[in-house]
């Protein structure tokens, strides 16, 4: 796969105008964009359709979790929109509904096993009798058995998850920081090259590109690092 297609830029921006300006600035350097709550609920779904028409790939990071019928109808709409990736929480009922509804379309369903902001105490407070690594492994195995297309995970988890998931499943990793970039609120970070070496298929990068003095140059540097890191 072309290194450029493995970089997903998180459009964590407050308005469509700001996102439009960033997409124009990044130009041909970036072919894949992630839209989450902030932009999605500020007109970002229309932008998603526009990006698809402009032949960019779109990752809708809305982490769905609802009754199966509601998830399935939502996924059908996302298929029509033309998005490439959509996240759901890794609950079996939700994953089954999403996989059934994406059918044989080009949409890939990614499961979020355990949110990276959770530690063992957060899981206990939520009523779970599992440690974070135990629950991540359990949910990854369920995602595999249900036919989920990939997982969102930290680069640190990637090597372990590879042992659990099927070969065709993709690992999508945020928490990427080129050498020298500020970590922000990310606790577990890796450079682009290290994340690829650890088994990530796609890297999600936000602030290191959005806040760079020259975002296009920052994106190109990451693509070059991905290309060097190999397949
Ligand atoms: O700015 P930064 O590169 O840290 O952005 C990372 C992106 O990945 C954000 O959109 C964030 O919501 C998302 N993300 C994450 N950790 C997860 C799942 C998603 O940082 N576990």
Boltz pocket constraint, residues with backbone or C-beta under 6 A from the ligand:
constraints:
  - pocket:
      binder: B
      contacts: [[A, 10], [A, 12], [A, 36], [A, 114], [A, 115], [A, 116], [A, 117], [A, 152], [A, 174], [A, 175], [A, 176], [A, 183], [A, 184], [A, 186], [A, 204], [A, 205], [A, 206], [A, 207], [A, 208]]
      max_distance: 6.0
